[in-house]
């Protein structure tokens, strides 16, 4: 039984990236997970992803790019304000402007860069660099 599907997908991506695989399949195909993958794709950490096997609940078929050094989830889901994003950027990312934090806001799932531009806070979900 899976307790955290986001953790499962992020760990699958990290393992596949370290072993040099180009494709992975991960389930379930949940809406939040799709939005996190879309943010990763926008910043070129993933080449593409699609939903397959929709009749059985769905799976994501993910094509990886070679740009992932590390990724992980942030637990507990820490609430952050727009002004304090820099503190968490320093905590989870190796250098300034290297990688992204993924957070959920009232305007949807986005990177910390977009959240800072829009002046939004939210809850931290994951990091990728």
N, C-alpha and C positions, 0 to 999 in steps of 0.2 A: 504494500500500500504506500502510495506516495504522499508525503506530507507537504512538500514544497516543490511544485512543478517548475518554478522559476529557477530554483537551485539546481534541479536536475538538468535543465536545458543549458544553463551557464556552465555547469561542470562537464557536460558532454561536449560543448564547444571548446572548452579549455583542453580537455583530453585529446580531442581530435586535432586541434591545432598543434599540440606538442608532438603528436605522433605522425603528423604530416598528411593526414587524410584530407580530402577535398569536400566530401559530402557526409552528412549525418542525417539520421531520421530521429526525431524526438516527438514524444507525445505527452500530454494531450494538446490539441490545437486550441488553446484558450485565447480569448480576446486580449487579455493583458500581455500574455507571452508574445503574441503577434505584434503588439505595439512596441514592446521592448526590442524585438528583432528588427522592426522597421527603423527604429532610432539607430541601431547598430549598422544597418544597411546604409542609412543616410550619411554616416561618417566613414563608410568604406571598410568596416570591420567584417561585413558579410557581403558576398557578391549577390546572392539572391536567396529567397526562401519562398516556398509555396505549401499550400495545404493539400495533402493527399489522403486517401482512404476516408473520405468524409462520411461514408455510410457507417463506419465503426467508431465515430467520435472524432476522427481526424488525427493526423500526424503532420508535423512540419518536416519537409525535406529542405535542408539548409545547405547551401553551397558556401564554403568558407573562403575567405581571402587569406593571403599570407601576412596580414598586417597585425594580427593579434599576438601581443607578447604575454598578456595576462588578463584575466577577467574574473569576476567573482560577484557574489551578492553581498548586500550589506544587511546584517541582522544585528540587532533589531532594526526595524524600519524606522529610522530616525527622522523626526520632523525637523525641517530646516527653514530658516527665513532666507530671503534673497540676499540680505547683507552678510550672512554667515556662510555662504557657499564656499568662499575662499578657504575657510578653516577645514572644511571637509575635503576640498580639492587637495590641500596639502597633506591631509591624512591618508587618503586612499590612492592618489596618483603620484607617480615618481617625480614629476616636474610640472611646473606651470605650463599650461597650454599643450600638454602631452597627455592625451586620453580624454575620456569623458566620464562624468557621473550621470547615471540615468535616474530620473526621479519622476514621480507621479504628482501632478498638480491639478488644480481645478480646471485647467485648460487641456488636460490630457497628459500622456507620457511624453517626456522630452528630455533633452540633454541639459546639463547645468548651464551650458552656454546660452541656449535659447531661454531658459528660465531667467537667467540674469538679464538678458536683453529686455524681457517682458516684465521684469520686476516681480517675479513670482517665487514663492516658496513652495514646499511640498514635502513629500516623504521620499527618502533615498531608497532606491531599489537595488542598483548594481553599479559596478564600475568596469570600464574597459580601457585598456591601453595597449 
